[in-house]
Amino acid sequence: MGTAVEGGRSGPRYVQIADEIVRQIRAGVLKPGDMVPSESELVERYGVSGGTIRKAMVEVRASGLVETRHGKGSIVKDRPPVRHRSSDRFRRSLRQGGKAAYLAESVQSGATAKVSVLYIGPMEAPEDAARRLGVPIGTQVLARRRLYFRNGTPVETASSYLPWDVVKEIPELFAENPGGGGIYARLEDHGHEFAEFVETLQARPASKVEASELALSPGAPVVHLIREARTTAGLVVEVCDTLMAADQFVFEYRIPAAD
């Protein structure tokens, strides 16, 4: 067997191979649950070295479309995307109808949602959350940490930080289930009317701990989102630090063209 040239005008050969495998997954040639061909099969197919195939599979795993199982190889994930609609996911009418944002999104996409509460209680405010809340670093806040599942697969972690002076008189916020509409509905019930939600997003590779928590391959892409919930009184009453599996979410924003 001859050795193919391992570079070209469209990039290194391993990148070309990775792109082709990813295209096959996205096109449904390789379906959820299918095994990606083995290294020896790919070496034979593409006429390249095992090292080139291993580099290609690093790129494929980084796409978030496959997971590697020890001793078995790589399998195509079943992770259809949820669509985020920033213009309507925090509508007051949804909260008043008893639907928190994540559950409302999941219903719209036809998915089964589950929320696992990891921690609720007092915590010293982390530096970034403290800055956004306008309190000194280390000030006691209420922390609510959750792990979200879609069709049984972990897709998102979220840690909310709320000012203690705001939440201490709202006992529902200390419960695993704060009631219909979630914590935003309870805050509005107690007079904290929301004016806007401001989100900052950054894409990056997952750390080892993050990848393990979200059942991702090491280095898979994630979206780190920070949200500030701002009231009509000008207060930030929640900072939510969220990490999402990038292959699970599509973000759709409505941006007015007029002033």
Backbone as numpy.savetxt, mean C-alpha at the origin, in Angstrom:
# Nx Ny Nz CAx CAy CAz Cx Cy Cz
24.77 -25.17 -27.59 23.93 -23.97 -27.59 24.80 -22.73 -27.59
24.54 -21.80 -28.46 25.30 -20.58 -28.53 24.87 -19.59 -27.48
25.71 -18.62 -27.20 25.40 -17.61 -26.21 24.94 -16.34 -26.90
23.78 -15.84 -26.53 23.24 -14.63 -27.15 23.98 -13.41 -26.63
23.97 -12.37 -27.41 24.54 -11.11 -26.96 23.71 -10.59 -25.78
24.38 -10.22 -24.68 23.66 -9.87 -23.47 23.55 -8.36 -23.28
23.29 -7.65 -24.36 23.08 -6.22 -24.30 22.48 -5.79 -25.61
22.12 -4.53 -25.73 21.53 -4.10 -26.98 21.00 -2.70 -26.87
20.39 -2.28 -27.96 19.93 -0.90 -28.01 18.83 -0.62 -26.98
18.05 -1.65 -26.61 16.95 -1.43 -25.67 17.33 -1.76 -24.24
18.62 -1.88 -23.96 19.07 -2.12 -22.60 19.72 -3.48 -22.45
20.28 -3.75 -21.27 20.92 -5.05 -21.03 19.96 -6.21 -21.29
20.51 -7.35 -21.67 19.68 -8.50 -22.04 18.79 -8.94 -20.87
19.32 -8.88 -19.64 18.49 -9.32 -18.52 17.27 -8.43 -18.33
17.40 -7.13 -18.65 16.26 -6.22 -18.56 15.24 -6.56 -19.64
15.71 -6.86 -20.85 14.80 -7.25 -21.93 14.01 -8.51 -21.56
14.71 -9.49 -20.96 14.05 -10.73 -20.56 13.04 -10.47 -19.46
13.42 -9.66 -18.49 12.50 -9.33 -17.39 11.27 -8.62 -17.93
11.47 -7.68 -18.86 10.34 -6.96 -19.44 9.39 -7.91 -20.17
9.96 -8.89 -20.86 9.12 -9.84 -21.59 8.30 -10.70 -20.62
8.91 -11.14 -19.53 8.18 -11.96 -18.55 7.07 -11.14 -17.91
7.37 -9.87 -17.57 6.36 -9.00 -16.98 5.21 -8.78 -17.96
5.52 -8.59 -19.24 4.47 -8.41 -20.25 3.59 -9.65 -20.34
4.21 -10.83 -20.26 3.44 -12.07 -20.31 2.48 -12.17 -19.13
2.92 -11.71 -17.96 2.05 -11.74 -16.78 0.90 -10.76 -16.96
1.23 -9.55 -17.39 0.18 -8.53 -17.53 -0.81 -8.89 -18.64
-0.35 -9.62 -19.64 -1.22 -10.00 -20.75 -2.01 -11.27 -20.45
-1.71 -11.92 -19.33 -2.44 -13.12 -18.96 -1.89 -14.39 -19.57
-0.74 -14.30 -20.25 -0.10 -15.52 -20.77 0.34 -16.37 -19.57
0.93 -15.70 -18.58 1.19 -16.33 -17.28 0.11 -15.84 -16.33
-0.72 -16.73 -15.86 -1.89 -16.36 -15.05 -1.59 -16.49 -13.57
-2.40 -15.82 -12.72 -2.24 -15.97 -11.27 -2.20 -17.44 -10.86
-1.19 -17.79 -10.07 -1.02 -19.16 -9.65 -0.08 -19.97 -10.52
0.23 -19.46 -11.74 1.17 -20.15 -12.61 2.60 -20.00 -12.10
3.40 -21.02 -12.32 4.82 -20.93 -12.00 5.55 -20.25 -13.16
6.45 -19.34 -12.83 7.33 -18.77 -13.85 8.30 -19.89 -14.26
8.62 -20.02 -15.56 9.56 -21.07 -15.98 10.83 -21.06 -15.13
11.40 -22.22 -14.93 12.59 -22.36 -14.09 13.80 -21.69 -14.74
14.87 -21.53 -13.96 16.07 -20.91 -14.49 16.61 -21.68 -15.68
16.62 -23.02 -15.57 17.16 -23.83 -16.68 16.30 -23.68 -17.93
14.97 -23.61 -17.75 14.08 -23.42 -18.89 14.31 -22.07 -19.55
14.51 -21.03 -18.74 14.73 -19.69 -19.29 16.10 -19.58 -19.96
17.10 -20.25 -19.39 18.42 -20.29 -20.03 18.31 -20.89 -21.43
17.56 -22.01 -21.52 17.38 -22.68 -22.80 16.58 -21.80 -23.77
15.53 -21.16 -23.26 14.66 -20.36 -24.12 15.38 -19.16 -24.71
16.16 -18.46 -23.86 16.75 -17.19 -24.29 18.21 -17.32 -24.72
18.81 -18.48 -24.48 20.19 -18.67 -24.91 21.17 -17.77 -24.19
20.97 -17.60 -22.89 21.85 -16.76 -22.09 22.35 -17.56 -20.89
23.22 -16.94 -20.11 23.78 -17.62 -18.94 22.79 -17.62 -17.78
23.05 -18.50 -16.82 22.22 -18.53 -15.61 22.30 -17.23 -14.84
23.47 -16.58 -14.86 23.61 -15.30 -14.17 22.69 -14.24 -14.74
22.55 -14.23 -16.06 21.66 -13.27 -16.71 20.21 -13.52 -16.31
19.82 -14.79 -16.26 18.45 -15.12 -15.85 18.21 -14.73 -14.41
19.19 -14.95 -13.54 19.01 -14.57 -12.13 18.84 -13.06 -12.00
19.59 -12.29 -12.79 19.43 -10.83 -12.78 18.04 -10.45 -13.28
17.58 -11.14 -14.32 16.25 -10.85 -14.87 15.18 -11.12 -13.83
15.32 -12.21 -13.07 14.30 -12.55 -12.08 14.30 -11.58 -10.90
15.43 -10.98 -10.62 15.45 -9.90 -9.61 14.55 -8.77 -10.06
14.63 -8.42 -11.34 13.79 -7.35 -11.89 12.31 -7.76 -11.88
12.03 -9.01 -12.22 10.64 -9.48 -12.23 10.06 -9.44 -10.82
10.82 -9.89 -9.84 10.33 -9.87 -8.45 10.10 -8.44 -7.98
10.95 -7.52 -8.44 10.80 -6.11 -8.04 9.52 -5.50 -8.59
8.94 -6.11 -9.63 7.68 -5.61 -10.18 6.51 -5.86 -9.24
6.70 -6.77 -8.27 5.62 -7.10 -7.34 4.60 -8.06 -7.91
4.85 -8.59 -9.10 3.86 -9.45 -9.75 4.04 -10.93 -9.42
5.19 -11.29 -8.84 5.45 -12.67 -8.49 5.95 -12.75 -7.06
5.83 -13.92 -6.48 6.44 -14.17 -5.19 7.28 -15.44 -5.30
8.38 -15.46 -4.56 9.30 -16.59 -4.61 9.07 -17.48 -3.41
8.90 -18.76 -3.67 8.70 -19.75 -2.62 9.91 -20.65 -2.56
10.48 -20.76 -1.38 11.73 -21.50 -1.21 11.57 -22.94 -1.70
12.47 -23.33 -2.59 12.45 -24.69 -3.09 11.45 -24.94 -4.20
10.63 -23.94 -4.53 9.59 -24.14 -5.55 9.73 -23.21 -6.74
10.38 -22.06 -6.56 10.49 -21.10 -7.65 9.56 -19.92 -7.47
9.28 -19.22 -8.56 8.47 -18.00 -8.52 7.08 -18.28 -9.08
6.07 -17.75 -8.40 4.68 -17.96 -8.80 4.02 -16.61 -9.03
3.15 -16.54 -10.02 2.45 -15.29 -10.33 1.40 -15.02 -9.25
1.41 -13.80 -8.72 0.48 -13.44 -7.65 -0.92 -13.17 -8.18
-1.87 -13.36 -7.29 -3.26 -12.98 -7.59 -3.54 -11.72 -6.79
-3.17 -10.55 -7.34 -3.29 -9.30 -6.61 -3.89 -8.21 -7.51
-5.15 -8.34 -7.89 -5.76 -7.31 -8.73 -5.81 -5.98 -8.00
-5.65 -4.87 -8.71 -5.55 -3.59 -8.04 -6.87 -3.05 -7.52
-6.78 -2.35 -6.39 -7.88 -1.54 -5.88 -7.66 -0.14 -6.44
-8.72 0.53 -6.83 -8.58 1.89 -7.36 -8.87 2.91 -6.27
-7.90 3.77 -6.02 -8.08 4.86 -5.07 -8.67 6.06 -5.81
-9.75 6.59 -5.33 -10.33 7.79 -5.94 -10.29 8.91 -4.90
-9.28 9.74 -4.99 -9.08 10.74 -3.95 -10.22 11.74 -3.89
-10.95 11.91 -4.99 -12.01 12.91 -5.00 -13.26 12.45 -4.26
-13.38 11.13 -4.02 -14.61 10.69 -3.36 -14.42 9.73 -2.19
-13.20 9.23 -1.96 -13.03 8.19 -0.95 -13.25 8.70 0.48
-13.17 10.01 0.70 -13.42 10.56 2.03 -14.67 11.42 2.06
-15.60 11.15 1.15 -16.84 11.92 1.14 -17.58 11.75 2.47
-18.13 12.86 2.96 -18.89 12.81 4.21 -20.08 11.87 4.10
-20.69 11.79 2.92 -21.85 10.92 2.74 -21.50 9.46 2.97
-20.27 9.06 2.63 -19.85 7.68 2.89 -19.74 7.42 4.38
-19.15 8.39 5.11 -19.03 8.22 6.56 -20.40 8.17 7.21
-21.28 9.07 6.76 -22.62 9.10 7.34 -23.39 7.82 7.02
-23.01 7.16 5.93 -23.62 5.88 5.58 -22.95 4.70 6.26
-21.99 4.99 7.15 -21.34 3.94 7.92 -20.18 3.26 7.24
-19.65 3.87 6.15 -18.58 3.24 5.40 -17.27 3.99 5.59
-16.28 3.33 6.19 -14.94 3.90 6.25 -14.30 3.80 4.86
-13.25 4.60 4.62 -12.69 4.73 3.27 -12.22 3.40 2.70
-11.45 2.63 3.45 -10.90 1.39 2.90 -12.00 0.39 2.56
-12.98 0.26 3.44 -14.07 -0.67 3.19 -14.89 -0.23 1.98
-15.10 1.09 1.85 -15.85 1.60 0.70 -15.11 1.30 -0.60
-13.78 1.47 -0.60 -12.98 1.17 -1.79 -13.10 -0.31 -2.16
-13.00 -1.16 -1.14 -13.03 -2.60 -1.41 -14.38 -3.03 -1.97
-15.46 -2.47 -1.43 -16.79 -2.80 -1.94 -16.90 -2.40 -3.40
-16.39 -1.21 -3.75 -16.45 -0.73 -5.13 -15.72 -1.66 -6.08
-14.64 -2.30 -5.60 -13.84 -3.17 -6.47 -14.30 -4.62 -6.41
-15.31 -4.92 -5.61 -15.81 -6.29 -5.50 -14.94 -7.20 -4.67
-14.12 -6.63 -3.80 -13.20 -7.42 -2.98 -13.76 -7.64 -1.58
-13.22 -8.65 -0.91 -13.53 -8.90 0.50 -12.44 -8.27 1.36
-12.84 -7.35 2.23 -11.88 -6.61 3.04 -11.88 -7.11 4.48
-10.71 -7.02 5.10 -10.56 -7.35 6.51 -9.54 -6.41 7.10
-9.76 -5.99 8.35 -8.82 -5.12 9.05 -8.40 -5.81 10.33
-7.09 -5.93 10.52 -6.55 -6.50 11.75 -5.90 -5.37 12.55
-6.39 -5.14 13.77 -5.84 -4.08 14.62 -4.62 -4.62 15.35
-3.47 -3.96 15.16 -2.22 -4.41 15.75 -1.93 -3.72 17.08
-2.37 -2.47 17.21 -2.10 -1.73 18.46 -3.02 -0.52 18.54
-3.55 -0.28 19.73 -4.27 0.96 20.03 -3.84 1.39 21.42
-3.35 2.63 21.54 -2.96 3.10 22.86 -2.05 4.31 22.79
-1.59 4.76 23.94 -0.73 5.95 23.98 0.65 5.64 23.42
1.24 6.68 22.83 2.59 6.55 22.24 3.20 7.94 22.17
4.51 8.01 22.27 5.19 9.27 22.05 5.17 9.58 20.55
4.81 10.78 20.21 4.67 11.15 18.79 6.01 11.05 18.08
6.09 10.28 16.97 7.30 10.28 16.14 7.56 11.67 15.58
8.78 11.91 15.14 9.18 13.26 14.72 8.29 13.83 13.62
8.08 13.07 12.55 7.31 13.59 11.44 5.85 13.82 11.84
5.27 12.88 12.58 3.87 13.03 12.99 3.73 14.22 13.93
4.68 14.40 14.84 4.63 15.53 15.76 4.67 16.85 15.01
5.54 16.93 14.02 5.65 18.17 13.24 4.34 18.49 12.54
3.72 17.47 11.95 2.48 17.68 11.22 1.31 18.01 12.15
1.33 17.43 13.35 0.27 17.71 14.34 0.49 19.04 15.06
1.71 19.58 14.94 2.01 20.84 15.61 2.25 20.68 17.10
2.83 19.53 17.51 3.14 19.28 18.92 4.62 18.95 19.04
5.20 19.10 20.23 6.61 18.75 20.41 6.85 17.25 20.21
8.03 16.91 19.70 8.40 15.50 19.53 8.33 14.81 20.89
7.75 13.63 20.93 7.64 12.89 22.18 6.37 13.16 22.95
5.54 14.12 22.49 4.26 14.39 23.13 3.38 13.13 23.03
2.62 12.84 24.08 1.75 11.68 24.04 0.61 11.89 23.06
0.44 10.90 22.19 -0.67 10.89 21.23 -1.33 9.52 21.31
-2.49 9.41 20.70 -3.13 8.11 20.55 -2.66 7.51 19.22
-2.13 6.29 19.29 -1.70 5.59 18.08 -2.67 4.45 17.80
-3.03 4.31 16.52 -3.86 3.21 16.06 -3.14 2.58 14.86
-2.66 1.35 15.04 -1.93 0.68 13.96 -2.75 -0.49 13.45
-2.95 -0.54 12.10 -3.77 -1.58 11.49 -3.05 -2.24 10.32
-3.45 -3.49 10.04 -3.01 -4.22 8.86 -4.25 -4.56 8.06
-4.27 -4.14 6.80 -5.45 -4.31 5.95 -5.24 -5.48 4.98
-6.29 -6.26 4.82 -6.25 -7.40 3.91 -7.28 -7.22 2.80
-6.96 -7.74 1.63 -7.90 -7.78 0.51 -7.93 -9.20 -0.02
-9.10 -9.83 0.05 -9.23 -11.23 -0.36 -8.19 -12.11 0.32
-7.95 -11.83 1.61 -7.05 -12.65 2.42 -5.59 -12.31 2.30
-5.23 -11.35 1.45 -3.83 -10.98 1.24 -3.54 -9.64 1.91
-2.47 -9.53 2.70 -2.13 -8.24 3.31 -1.69 -7.25 2.23
-2.29 -6.06 2.24 -1.98 -5.09 1.17 -1.55 -3.73 1.70
-1.77 -3.47 2.98 -1.53 -2.11 3.48 -1.38 -2.12 4.99
-0.42 -1.33 5.50 -0.35 -1.04 6.92 -0.62 0.44 7.12
-1.23 0.78 8.24 -1.54 2.18 8.51 -1.40 2.46 9.99
-0.68 3.53 10.31 -0.54 3.97 11.69 -1.08 5.39 11.80
-2.14 5.55 12.58 -2.73 6.87 12.80 -2.24 7.44 14.11
-1.94 8.73 14.10 -1.52 9.45 15.31 -2.50 10.61 15.51
-3.15 10.64 16.69 -4.17 11.64 16.98 -3.82 12.38 18.27
-4.02 13.70 18.31 -3.68 14.48 19.51 -4.46 13.97 20.73
-3.76 13.80 21.84 -4.41 13.27 23.05 -5.52 14.18 23.54
-5.30 15.48 23.46 -6.33 16.42 23.93 -7.62 16.29 23.12
-7.52 15.86 21.87 -8.70 15.70 21.02 -9.42 14.39 21.32
-8.65 13.32 21.52 -9.27 11.98 21.59 -9.65 11.54 23.00
-9.12 12.19 24.02 -9.33 11.68 25.38 -10.80 11.67 25.79
-11.62 12.49 25.15 -13.05 12.53 25.47 -13.89 11.74 24.46
-13.22 10.95 23.61 -13.94 10.17 22.58 -13.61 8.70 22.80
-14.29 7.99 23.68 -13.91 6.61 24.03 -13.94 5.65 22.85
-14.78 5.92 21.84 -14.85 5.01 20.69 -13.51 4.90 19.96
-12.67 5.95 20.04 -11.40 5.93 19.33 -10.39 5.00 19.98
-10.69 4.52 21.19 -9.80 3.59 21.87 -10.26 2.13 21.65
-11.34 1.96 20.91 -11.87 0.62 20.65 -11.36 0.10 19.31
-11.28 -1.24 19.19 -10.86 -1.83 17.91 -11.80 -1.41 16.79
-13.08 -1.44 17.06 -14.08 -1.02 16.08 -14.70 0.30 16.56
-14.31 1.42 15.96 -14.83 2.71 16.42 -16.26 2.99 15.97
-16.85 2.07 15.23 -18.23 2.26 14.78 -18.30 2.63 13.31
-19.53 2.66 12.78 -19.76 2.94 11.36 -19.12 4.25 10.91
-18.44 4.20 9.77 -17.78 5.39 9.25 -16.37 5.58 9.74
-15.94 4.75 10.73 -14.56 4.82 11.20 -14.25 6.00 12.08
-12.96 6.25 12.29 -12.55 7.28 13.25 -12.92 8.68 12.77
-12.99 8.89 11.45 -13.36 10.22 10.97 -14.81 10.55 11.32
-15.67 9.55 11.25 -17.07 9.78 11.64 -17.17 10.12 13.11
-16.38 9.44 13.97 -16.44 9.72 15.40 -15.88 11.12 15.71
-14.85 11.51 15.01 -14.31 12.86 15.22 -15.34 13.92 14.82
-16.02 13.70 13.70 -17.04 14.67 13.29 -18.23 14.66 14.24
-18.56 13.48 14.80 -19.63 13.42 15.79 -19.35 14.33 16.98
-18.06 14.55 17.27 -17.67 15.36 18.42 -17.21 16.76 18.01
-17.69 17.21 16.86 -17.51 18.61 16.50 -16.30 18.94 15.65
-15.53 17.95 15.24 -14.33 18.21 14.43 -14.68 18.00 12.96
-15.25 19.03 12.36 -15.69 18.94 10.97 -14.49 19.07 10.04
-14.40 18.17 9.06 -13.24 18.17 8.19 -13.38 19.15 7.04
-12.27 19.82 6.75 -12.20 20.73 5.61 -11.51 20.08 4.43
-10.44 19.31 4.71 -9.69 18.67 3.63 -8.77 17.58 4.18
-8.33 16.73 3.26 -7.35 15.70 3.56 -6.18 15.93 2.61
-4.98 16.04 3.15 -3.80 16.32 2.34 -2.90 15.09 2.37
-2.58 14.57 1.17 -1.79 13.35 1.08 -0.47 13.60 0.34
0.60 13.02 0.86 1.91 13.05 0.24 2.34 11.62 -0.04
2.73 11.33 -1.30 3.08 9.97 -1.69 4.53 9.90 -2.14
5.16 8.78 -1.82 6.51 8.50 -2.31 6.63 7.01 -2.61
7.11 6.67 -3.78 7.35 5.27 -4.14 8.79 4.92 -3.79
8.98 3.71 -3.26 10.32 3.25 -2.89 10.30 1.73 -2.72
11.49 1.09 -2.61 11.53 -0.35 -2.36 11.15 -0.64 -0.90
10.54 -1.78 -0.66 10.20 -2.18 0.70 11.45 -2.66 1.44
11.50 -2.35 2.73 12.54 -2.92 3.57 12.23 -4.39 3.82
13.15 -5.11 4.41 12.92 -6.54 4.69 11.73 -6.72 5.62
11.63 -5.88 6.65 10.52 -5.99 7.60 9.20 -5.68 6.91
9.18 -4.61 6.11 7.96 -4.22 5.40 7.53 -5.30 4.40
8.51 -5.85 3.68 8.19 -6.89 2.70 7.59 -8.11 3.39
8.12 -8.46 4.55 7.59 -9.60 5.29 6.17 -9.34 5.76
5.91 -8.14 6.25 4.59 -7.80 6.78 3.53 -7.81 5.69
3.91 -7.39 4.47 2.96 -7.32 3.36 3.07 -8.50 2.40
3.83 -9.53 2.80 3.97 -10.74 1.98 4.49 -10.41 0.59
5.49 -9.53 0.52 6.09 -9.14 -0.75 7.48 -9.75 -0.89
7.98 -9.79 -2.11 9.36 -10.18 -2.33 10.27 -9.06 -1.83
11.47 -9.39 -1.31 12.39 -8.35 -0.84 12.65 -7.32 -1.93
12.56 -6.05 -1.56 12.81 -4.97 -2.51 11.66 -4.64 -3.43
10.51 -5.29 -3.24 9.34 -4.99 -4.08 8.91 -3.54 -3.86
8.31 -2.92 -4.88 7.92 -1.51 -4.73 6.73 -1.34 -3.80
6.79 -0.28 -3.00 5.69 0.10 -2.13 5.44 1.59 -2.30
4.25 2.03 -1.89 3.91 3.45 -1.88 3.78 3.87 -0.42
4.58 4.85 -0.04 4.53 5.40 1.32 3.68 6.67 1.26
2.55 6.65 1.93 1.60 7.76 1.89 1.42 8.33 3.29
1.53 9.64 3.40 1.25 10.35 4.65 0.03 11.23 4.43
-0.96 11.09 5.29 -2.18 11.89 5.16 -2.40 12.73 6.41
-2.76 13.99 6.18 -3.16 14.89 7.26 -4.65 15.15 7.13
-5.38 14.95 8.21 -6.81 15.25 8.25 -7.00 16.61 8.92
-7.41 17.60 8.13 -7.49 18.99 8.61 -8.95 19.41 8.79
-9.23 20.10 9.87 -10.59 20.52 10.18 -10.85 21.95 9.71
-12.11 22.32 9.75 -12.48 23.69 9.38 -11.92 24.71 10.35
-11.52 24.25 11.55 -10.91 25.14 12.54 -9.40 25.28 12.32
-8.88 24.62 11.30 -7.47 24.73 10.98 -6.57 23.77 11.75
-7.16 22.77 12.41 -6.38 21.81 13.18 -6.12 20.54 12.38
-4.94 19.95 12.56 -4.67 18.61 12.06 -5.00 17.65 13.20
-6.06 16.86 13.03 -6.51 15.98 14.12 -6.10 14.53 13.90
-5.48 14.26 12.78 -4.92 12.92 12.55 -3.82 13.00 11.51
-2.72 12.28 11.77 -1.70 12.01 10.77 -1.69 10.50 10.58
-1.89 10.06 9.34 -1.92 8.64 9.04 -0.72 8.29 8.17
0.14 7.41 8.69 1.34 6.96 8.00 1.04 5.58 7.43
0.96 5.50 6.10 0.47 4.29 5.42 1.52 3.75 4.46
1.64 2.43 4.42 2.52 1.77 3.47 1.69 0.77 2.68
1.73 0.87 1.35 0.89 0.05 0.48 1.71 -0.72 -0.53
1.32 -1.96 -0.77 1.93 -2.74 -1.84 1.60 -2.05 -3.17
2.63 -1.63 -3.90 2.42 -0.79 -5.08 1.62 -1.50 -6.17
1.73 -2.83 -6.25 1.01 -3.54 -7.30 -0.47 -3.69 -6.99
-0.88 -3.30 -5.79 -2.27 -3.51 -5.36 -3.14 -2.28 -5.57
-2.53 -1.12 -5.80 -3.30 0.12 -5.81 -3.06 0.92 -7.08
-4.14 1.55 -7.53 -4.08 2.53 -8.61 -4.64 3.82 -8.05
-3.92 4.91 -8.21 -4.35 6.20 -7.67 -4.94 7.05 -8.79
-6.13 7.52 -8.56 -6.82 8.35 -9.55 -7.20 9.67 -8.88
-6.71 10.77 -9.43 -6.96 12.07 -8.83 -7.77 12.96 -9.77
-8.73 13.65 -9.18 -9.53 14.63 -9.92 -8.99 16.01 -9.57
-8.51 16.74 -10.58 -7.88 18.04 -10.36 -8.68 19.10 -11.10
-9.35 20.00 -10.39 -10.14 21.04 -11.05 -9.27 21.92 -11.94
-9.78 22.28 -13.10 -9.04 23.15 -14.01 -9.30 24.62 -13.74
-10.43 24.93 -13.07 -10.78 26.32 -12.79 -10.26 26.73 -11.43
-10.19 28.05 -11.20 -9.79 28.57 -9.89 -10.85 28.26 -8.85
